[in-house]
Amino acid sequence: QVQVVESGGGLVQAGGSLTLSCSFSGNNVRIGAIGWYRQSPGKQRELIARINAGDRTNYADSAEGRFTISRDSAKNTVDLQMNSLRPDDTAVYYCKVETQWMNYWGQGTQVTVSS
């Protein structure tokens, strides 16, 4: 069992920045890749950024150059630094933790970008 908790969401003006944090904990599991996803009303959940166990990262086109994902293995956290935010970044952001057995999701954190 892995517990996943996201934090750091909020309201920000267009052009501003936010840092989301994903904290996770679990016993007797091997943590693999961790990804940040988002979902807007009426849209499917989409991958924004992902970091694997070797710290290789990949980003959605919409996030490339604006968002940075990073991992602190000592603290069991993965952050998503978001810069130059736009109104279309408004969504609920979710963290997904992959293990050798299954994937675990957090409850999500709301990000609202005003124009």
Beta strands, then each sheet from edge to edge (+ up, - down):
strand 1: 2-7
strand 2: 10-13
strand 3: 18-26
strand 4: 31-39
strand 5: 46-51
strand 6: 57-59
strand 7: 67-72
strand 8: 77-82
strand 9: 91-99
strand 10: 103-105
strand 11: 109-114
sheet 1: 1+ 3- 8+ 7-
sheet 2: 2+ 11+ 9- 4+ 5- 6+
sheet 3: 2+ 11+ 9- 10+
end
